[in-house]
């Protein structure tokens, strides 16, 4: 399917069998659907559907588009969500409902851990998170990588399963991704571009790209404390616009509960964290045609200077409008490393 060329489409919504995670019966009376996907949001995605059906039951639903082009057809699974609540409007006997959809991770945000829960040192952090989530969510979980915890991660009393999962993943620089069929994937945070926007693919982009940039909250000193041992790492690089010599003041981060991984020292940990926090971001907002297998956290490479796409950018949010075709309103950040040891 060439998404840059014209295609026709039709939409279907299926209830999902919680035990098999396969399509169950098709649901009629679905008029429109919108999906929101966001990096740095624990739940990752949400959505809504406008419905004219007489009844709508709580449950998991899969939103699917079939696109047709040049005599061929392709099924595209846009999102699988847990729909619980509805609101409605009655107009001369006709009722229109709006169903609000939660991420498949939602049950993990509701289940709270008891005191003493922790991830022990030496374990595979990705497998631990998969096991933790599988105890409360229905969606399938896939590990696409692994990392080792140097030290135990103790979860605070009353934190949710989802908060605990992200705290472990953050230690290994791992993320979660939810695919269109609702599978939860656990994987390293992507650093290589998987999609290129260049002259050949420029027709995927709608006219107009908005830009903004702000470095003011980036730190230049990181203080890590592990027991009685304290390490301080400072950005003193004269070429860095956020360094202490350039600013004339410290912008501090204090970390009194570091989580070391893969055999690193406290000093290596502090250097790594200050490097991660020293990434300047230029924000780009634009609208494009649908591209398969492109999610928040993914890196795209821009090579269209006239449109402001120049270099690598990380996707931070997507708003997907399910109408006669799929249009994606996307926000990406162009990352510039402003300091590293």
C-alpha positions in Angstrom: 0.0 0.0 0.0 1.4 3.4 -1.0 -0.1 5.8 1.5 1.1 8.8 -0.5 -1.3 7.9 -3.3 -5.1 8.0 -3.3 -7.0 5.1 -1.7 -10.5 4.3 -0.6 -11.3 3.0 2.8 -14.0 1.7 5.1 -14.0 1.3 8.9 -15.0 -1.5 11.2 -15.0 -1.8 15.0 -14.8 -5.3 16.7 -15.4 -6.3 20.2 -12.3 -8.1 21.5 -12.4 -11.5 23.1 -10.5 -11.0 26.4 -9.3 -14.6 26.6 -8.0 -15.0 23.0 -7.4 -11.3 22.2 -8.9 -12.0 18.8 -11.7 -10.1 17.0 -15.2 -11.1 18.2 -18.4 -9.7 16.7 -18.4 -6.6 14.6 -20.2 -3.5 16.1 -22.5 -1.4 14.0 -23.4 2.3 14.5 -19.8 3.6 14.9 -19.6 7.0 13.2 -16.2 8.4 13.9 -13.2 7.6 16.1 -10.2 9.6 17.3 -7.0 8.1 18.9 -4.5 10.0 21.0 -1.0 8.5 21.5 1.5 10.3 23.8 5.1 9.5 24.9 5.9 10.3 28.5 2.3 9.5 29.5 2.2 6.3 31.5 -0.9 5.1 29.8 0.5 6.0 26.3 -2.9 6.3 24.5 -6.6 7.0 24.7 -9.5 7.5 22.3 -13.1 8.1 21.7 -15.9 7.0 19.4 -19.2 8.6 18.3 -22.0 6.0 18.3 -25.5 5.9 17.1 -26.2 2.3 18.2 -29.0 1.7 20.7 -26.7 0.0 23.2 -23.0 -0.1 23.9 -21.4 -2.4 26.4 -18.2 -1.9 28.4 -15.3 -3.8 27.0 -12.3 -3.9 24.7 -12.8 -2.8 21.1 -10.5 -2.8 18.1 -10.7 -0.1 15.5 -9.8 -1.3 12.1 -9.5 0.3 8.7 -9.5 -1.6 5.4 -7.7 0.4 2.6 -8.2 -0.4 -1.0 -5.8 0.7 -3.8 -5.2 -0.5 -7.4 -7.4 -3.6 -6.9 -5.7 -4.6 -3.6 -6.8 -4.3 0.0 -5.0 -4.0 3.3 -6.3 -4.3 6.9 -4.8 -1.7 9.2 -5.4 -2.1 13.0 -5.4 1.5 14.4 -6.0 0.9 18.1 -7.4 -1.5 20.7 -8.9 0.3 23.7 -10.9 -0.4 26.8 -14.2 1.6 26.5 -16.1 2.1 29.8 -18.0 5.3 29.9 -20.4 7.1 27.5 -22.2 10.4 27.3 -25.0 11.2 24.9 -27.3 13.7 23.2 -31.0 13.1 22.3 -32.4 15.0 19.4 -36.0 14.2 18.3 -35.7 10.5 19.2 -32.2 10.0 17.8 -29.5 9.5 20.4 -25.8 10.0 19.7 -23.3 8.6 22.2 -19.6 9.3 22.8 -17.7 6.4 24.2 -14.4 7.2 26.0 -11.6 4.7 25.6 -8.8 3.9 28.0 -5.4 2.4 27.1 -5.1 -1.4 27.5 -2.6 -0.4 30.3 -5.5 1.2 32.3 -6.1 -1.7 34.7 -2.4 -1.5 35.7 -2.9 2.2 36.7 -5.8 1.1 39.0 -4.1 -1.7 40.9 -2.1 -0.4 43.8 0.9 -2.3 45.3 1.2 -3.1 49.0 4.1 -2.1 51.2 7.4 -4.0 50.6 7.0 -4.6 46.8 10.3 -4.4 44.9 12.3 -5.6 41.9 15.4 -7.4 43.2 18.9 -6.8 42.0 20.4 -9.0 39.3 17.0 -9.7 37.6 16.1 -9.0 34.0 14.1 -5.7 34.3 12.1 -6.2 31.1 10.9 -9.7 32.2 10.1 -8.4 35.6 7.9 -5.6 34.2 6.2 -8.1 31.8 5.4 -10.4 34.8 4.1 -7.5 36.9 1.8 -6.2 34.1 0.5 -9.7 33.1 -1.0 -10.1 36.6 -3.5 -7.3 36.0 -3.9 -6.6 32.2 -5.6 -8.6 29.6 -3.5 -7.6 26.7 -0.6 -9.8 25.4 2.9 -8.6 26.5 6.0 -9.1 24.4 9.6 -8.4 25.5 11.8 -7.1 22.7 15.0 -6.8 24.8 16.5 -7.2 28.3 18.6 -5.3 30.9 19.9 -6.2 34.3 19.2 -4.3 37.5 22.4 -3.7 39.6 20.3 -2.8 42.7 16.8 -3.5 43.9 14.1 -1.1 43.0 11.7 -0.6 46.0 8.2 0.5 45.0 6.6 3.0 47.3 3.5 2.0 49.3 0.3 2.6 47.3 2.0 3.2 43.9 0.2 1.6 41.0 1.5 -1.4 39.0 1.9 0.9 36.1 4.0 3.4 38.0 6.2 0.6 39.4 6.6 -0.8 35.8 7.8 2.6 34.4 10.2 3.1 37.3 12.0 -0.1 36.4 11.9 0.6 32.7 13.3 4.1 33.2 16.3 2.6 35.0 17.2 0.6 31.8 16.2 3.4 29.3 13.4 1.1 28.1 9.9 2.0 27.0 6.5 0.4 26.4 4.7 0.5 23.0 1.1 -0.5 22.3 0.5 -1.7 18.7 -2.8 -1.4 16.9 -4.0 -4.8 18.0 -3.4 -3.9 21.6 -0.2 -5.8 22.2 2.1 -4.3 24.8 5.8 -4.4 23.7 8.7 -3.7 26.1 11.8 -2.5 24.3 14.9 -0.3 24.5 14.1 3.4 23.8 14.7 3.8 20.0 17.7 5.8 19.0 18.0 5.1 15.3 15.7 6.5 12.6 13.2 4.1 11.1 11.5 6.4 8.7 12.9 9.1 6.4 11.0 12.2 5.3 12.8 13.4 2.1 11.9 14.7 -1.3 10.5 11.3 -2.4 8.1 11.2 0.6 7.3 14.9 0.9 3.8 14.4 -0.4 3.0 12.6 2.8 3.2 15.9 4.6 0.5 18.6 4.7 1.5 22.2 4.2 2.7 24.1 7.3 5.1 23.0 10.0 5.1 24.9 13.4 8.4 25.3 15.3 9.3 26.2 18.9 12.4 25.8 21.1 13.1 26.2 24.9 16.4 25.1 26.7 15.6 26.9 30.0 14.7 23.8 32.1 17.8 21.8 31.1 20.2 21.2 34.1 24.0 21.7 34.2 24.7 19.9 37.4 23.6 16.4 38.6 24.1 15.3 42.2 23.6 11.5 42.9 23.5 10.2 46.4 23.7 6.5 47.3 23.9 6.0 51.0 26.7 8.1 52.3 28.4 8.3 48.9 27.7 11.4 46.8 28.8 12.1 43.3 28.5 15.5 41.5 28.8 15.9 37.8 29.0 19.4 36.3 28.6 20.7 32.7 31.6 23.1 32.4 31.8 22.9 28.6 32.4 26.4 27.2 30.8 25.3 24.0 27.5 24.2 25.6 24.8 26.9 25.8 23.5 25.5 29.1 26.9 25.0 30.9 27.7 26.7 34.2 30.3 29.1 32.5 27.8 30.1 29.8 24.8 30.6 32.2 26.7 31.8 35.3 24.5 29.7 37.6 23.7 26.1 38.4 20.5 24.4 37.3 20.6 21.4 39.7 19.1 17.9 39.8 19.4 15.9 43.0 18.9 12.2 42.9 18.8 10.4 46.2 17.5 7.1 44.9 19.6 6.1 41.9 19.0 2.8 40.2 22.2 1.4 38.7 22.1 -1.1 35.8 24.4 -3.3 33.9 27.3 -2.9 36.3 27.7 0.9 36.1 29.3 2.9 39.0 27.6 5.8 40.7 29.8 8.3 38.8 29.0 6.6 35.4 25.3 6.7 36.4 25.4 10.5 37.2 27.3 11.2 33.9 24.7 9.1 32.0 21.8 10.9 33.6 23.2 14.4 33.0 23.8 13.5 29.4 20.2 12.2 29.0 18.9 15.5 30.6 21.2 17.7 28.4 19.2 17.1 25.2 17.8 20.3 23.8 14.5 19.9 21.9 13.1 21.9 19.0 9.4 21.1 18.7 7.8 20.5 15.3 4.0 20.2 14.8 2.6 19.0 11.5 0.0 16.8 9.8 0.8 13.9 7.6 -0.7 10.8 5.9 -0.7 7.5 7.7 2.5 5.5 7.9 2.4 2.0 9.4 4.5 1.0 12.4 5.4 4.5 13.5 4.8 5.3 17.2 5.6 7.8 19.9 9.3 7.5 21.0 10.3 6.4 17.5 13.0 8.5 15.7 12.4 9.9 12.2 15.0 11.4 9.9 14.1 14.7 8.1 15.7 15.7 4.9 13.4 18.5 3.7 14.9 21.8 4.8 12.2 23.9 3.2 9.6 22.3 5.5 11.8 22.5 8.6 12.7 18.8 8.6 16.5 18.5 8.9 18.1 15.8 11.0 16.7 13.2 13.5 13.5 13.9 15.4 11.7 11.9 18.1 7.9 11.5 17.9 6.3 12.6 21.2 2.5 12.6 20.3 0.1 11.6 17.6 -3.6 12.4 17.1 -5.2 10.0 14.6 -8.5 11.0 12.9 -10.3 8.0 11.6 -12.4 9.4 8.8 -12.5 8.9 5.0 -8.8 8.4 5.3 -6.3 8.5 8.1 -4.7 11.8 8.9 -2.1 12.0 11.7 -1.5 15.3 13.6 2.0 14.7 15.0 4.4 16.4 17.3 8.1 15.6 17.1 11.2 16.9 18.8 14.5 17.4 17.1 17.1 16.5 19.7 20.4 18.3 20.1 22.9 16.9 22.6 24.2 20.0 24.5 26.6 18.1 26.8 28.2 14.7 27.3 31.2 13.6 29.3 
